[in-house]
Amino acid sequence: MVETKYEYERKWWNAKAHKEEIDMFDEKINRTLRWKEIDKHLTTDIKTILDVGGATGVFSIPLAQKGFEVVHFDISEEMIAIAKRKSEEKGLMNITFEQGISTDLSRFENNSFDIVINMDGPVSFCGIDAEKAIKETIRVAKKIVIMTVSNRANMIVSMLKSGLRLSDEQFIPAINEMFDKGFWHTLQYEENKEMVKGCTNDYLGPIKAFMPEEIREIFENNGMKIERLTSIGSLTNNCGKEFIDSLIKKPKLYDEYIDLCDRFDKEICSNSTGSSQRAGTMVVASK
């Protein structure tokens, strides 16, 4: 497995900053579902929130607007700059910005924040260090952790669709690595470089994709009680892009569909592939 080089990753995230909020396929629905879960936990006893991997402020800015004391934490200075501009335009005084890596939150003491949210990239894109990033998130949370991570089932399907070597008609070796260990890195196998041409800087990774029981074990071993551990957005993966595009133009139907997506994840397919874009597994846990 390839070591995670955070200076390279920082530059990669910088290059992605300008298109961070451009939605592809079902990203808008995935984000709406995450908001639906976050809103449930914004009770009167919640005062402080840490957004690990806050990116351009999709969650941190609205949370500050709601009156919470928010710390926006990200690896990318370009992402932070965009979020800062947005906060200044809105005149927000209750949000601060910190740059760093999610595997090292040592600047924050244990139990520093009532809620810590950590959405996908700050865990999944740590590769072999992903578990360390999860443990750091748990450590600084006082009450609740809301996290999304890459879904191994989803990654396997995506890789199978794009990973056939037509030259010799066999699947690339990285697929078995994803089955066995849940890891991907562009530099892991020579064939991987061909798969990610056209991505930002012709690069993707490092990625750690999880099985639900892996997540459960990490959280419970670190003193957390699992409140929710399900796929997120699996219904959208089955409905197709044309259907999703039509829904987004119909606000009433869209709102109803979000409720159906949430029920589908919790009641019908709790251990499924999740959405096509963004993280496919959500965990909510309390201390």
PENORWO-V764870 format. One record per pair of residues at least 12 apart in sequence whose ideal C-beta (glycine too) atoms are under 7 Angstrom apart, sorted by sequence separation. I is the first residue (numbers start at 1). J is the second residue. D is the distance in Angstrom with one decimal. If there is no record, write none. Layout:
I J D
I J D
This chain:
60 72 4.1
163 175 5.6
84 97 5.8
216 229 5.9
49 63 5.5
83 97 6.7
174 188 6.0
215 229 6.2
57 72 6.4
159 174 6.6
160 175 6.4
174 189 5.3
102 118 7.0
159 175 5.2
173 189 5.3
80 97 5.1
172 189 6.5
174 191 6.9
186 203 5.1
212 229 5.5
54 72 3.9
174 192 5.4
186 204 5.7
49 68 5.0
51 70 6.4
54 73 5.9
55 74 6.0
80 99 5.9
118 137 4.7
156 175 6.9
159 178 5.9
172 191 4.3
186 205 4.9
48 68 6.9
54 74 5.0
102 122 3.7
185 205 4.4
38 59 7.0
47 68 6.7
48 69 4.8
49 70 5.0
50 71 4.9
51 72 5.3
52 73 5.2
53 74 5.9
102 123 6.8
116 137 5.3
184 205 5.3
185 206 4.5
46 68 6.8
47 69 6.0
51 73 6.5
61 83 6.6
77 99 5.8
156 178 5.5
184 206 6.9
50 73 6.3
56 79 5.4
60 83 6.5
64 87 6.7
72 95 6.0
103 126 5.8
155 178 5.5
156 179 6.3
184 207 4.2
42 66 6.9
55 79 4.7
70 94 6.5
75 99 7.0
102 126 6.4
116 140 5.9
123 147 6.7
183 207 7.0
61 86 5.3
65 90 6.6
69 94 5.3
70 95 4.5
71 96 5.4
72 97 4.9
73 98 4.7
74 99 6.5
75 100 6.9
116 141 4.2
124 149 5.5
183 208 5.9
235 260 6.5
236 261 6.5
56 82 4.3
57 83 3.5
61 87 5.9
75 101 5.5
103 129 4.9
123 149 5.1
124 150 3.9
152 178 6.7
165 191 6.2
182 208 5.7
235 261 4.6
31 58 6.6
56 83 5.2
65 92 6.8
71 98 6.1
73 100 6.3
113 140 5.9
182 209 4.4
64 92 4.8
112 140 4.8
113 141 6.1
114 142 5.3
115 143 6.4
120 148 4.9
182 210 6.1
233 261 6.2
54 83 6.2
57 86 5.1
61 90 6.9
103 132 4.6
110 139 5.6
113 142 6.0
114 143 4.9
115 144 4.8
116 145 5.3
117 146 4.7
118 147 4.6
119 148 5.0
120 149 6.5
155 184 6.9
235 264 4.2
57 87 6.8
64 94 5.3
103 133 4.8
110 140 6.7
111 141 7.0
112 142 6.9
120 150 6.7
152 182 4.9
234 264 6.1
64 95 4.0
102 133 4.3
105 136 4.4
111 142 4.1
115 146 6.7
178 209 6.6
234 265 5.9
104 136 6.9
108 140 4.6
163 195 6.1
103 136 6.2
162 195 5.7
232 265 5.7
102 136 6.5
231 265 5.4
20 55 5.3
21 56 5.8
60 95 6.2
105 140 5.3
230 265 4.7
234 269 4.8
20 56 4.8
230 266 5.6
237 273 5.6
21 58 6.5
237 274 7.0
231 269 6.3
234 272 3.9
237 275 5.9
17 56 6.7
231 270 6.4
234 273 5.8
236 275 5.2
237 276 5.2
230 270 4.2
231 271 6.4
234 274 5.6
236 276 6.9
231 272 4.3
233 274 5.3
231 273 6.5
232 274 5.3
233 275 2.8
231 274 4.2
232 275 6.4
232 279 6.9
233 280 6.8
232 280 6.3
53 102 6.2
231 280 5.7
232 281 6.6
52 102 5.2
231 281 5.9
232 282 4.3
230 282 6.0
155 209 4.2
228 282 6.4
229 283 5.0
128 183 6.9
228 283 6.7
127 183 6.6
228 284 4.1
150 207 5.9
152 209 4.1
226 283 6.8
227 284 4.5
59 117 6.1
127 185 6.2
150 208 6.8
151 209 6.3
152 210 6.0
227 285 6.0
17 76 5.9
20 79 6.6
150 209 4.0
152 211 5.3
212 271 5.6
226 285 5.3
227 286 5.8
150 210 6.6
225 285 6.1
17 78 3.8
149 210 5.0
224 285 3.9
225 286 5.1
13 75 5.6
14 76 5.0
17 79 4.8
224 286 6.8
13 76 3.9
14 77 6.8
50 113 4.2
224 287 6.1
14 78 4.1
49 113 6.0
52 116 6.4
219 283 6.5
223 287 6.5
10 75 5.1
17 82 6.0
48 113 4.7
49 114 6.7
52 117 7.0
53 118 6.2
9 75 6.5
10 76 6.1
13 79 6.4
48 114 5.0
49 115 4.8
50 116 4.6
51 117 5.3
52 118 4.1
53 119 6.1
149 215 6.5
215 281 6.8
219 285 4.9
47 114 5.7
46 114 4.6
49 117 6.8
53 121 5.0
215 283 5.3
6 75 6.9
46 115 5.8
53 122 3.3
212 281 6.5
52 122 4.8
210 281 6.2
41 115 6.2
127 205 6.6
128 206 6.9
130 208 3.7
38 117 6.6
127 206 2.6
145 224 6.7
127 207 6.4
128 208 7.0
151 231 6.3
125 206 6.5
127 208 5.5
138 219 6.9
125 207 6.3
126 208 6.7
124 207 5.6
124 208 5.8
134 218 5.4
138 222 4.8
148 232 6.3
34 119 6.5
52 137 5.8
124 209 6.8
138 224 6.0
131 218 5.9
135 222 5.9
50 140 6.4
6 101 5.1
41 144 5.4
41 146 6.7
38 146 5.9
37 146 6.2
34 148 6.5
9 125 6.7
157 273 6.0
153 272 6.9
154 273 4.3
153 273 4.6
154 274 5.2
4 126 5.8
151 273 6.0
4 127 4.4
151 274 4.4
4 128 6.2
3 128 6.9
4 129 5.3
154 280 4.2
1 128 5.1
151 279 6.9
150 279 5.8
151 280 2.9
149 279 5.6
150 280 6.7
151 281 4.5
148 279 3.5
149 281 5.2
148 281 6.5
148 282 5.0
147 283 5.1
146 284 5.3
144 284 6.9
145 285 5.0
144 286 5.4
143 286 6.3
143 287 6.0
142 287 6.7
141 287 6.4
124 279 6.7
120 278 6.1
120 279 3.7
119 279 6.7
1 183 5.4
2 185 4.0
16 200 5.0
2 187 5.2
15 200 5.2
2 188 5.5
15 201 5.7
12 200 6.4
12 201 5.9
12 203 6.0
33 232 5.5
33 233 5.8
4 206 5.1
30 232 6.5
30 233 4.7
2 206 6.2
29 233 5.9
26 233 6.0
29 236 5.1
26 236 3.9
29 244 6.8
25 241 5.5
26 244 5.6
25 244 6.7
28 248 6.5
36 258 6.5
33 258 6.5
32 258 5.4
36 262 6.0
33 261 5.9
29 258 6.9
33 262 6.1
29 261 6.5
30 275 4.5
37 282 6.5
29 275 6.7
30 277 6.4
37 284 6.4
30 278 4.2
26 275 4.7
26 276 5.3
27 277 4.4
25 276 5.2
26 277 5.6
27 278 5.5
25 277 5.2
24 277 5.0
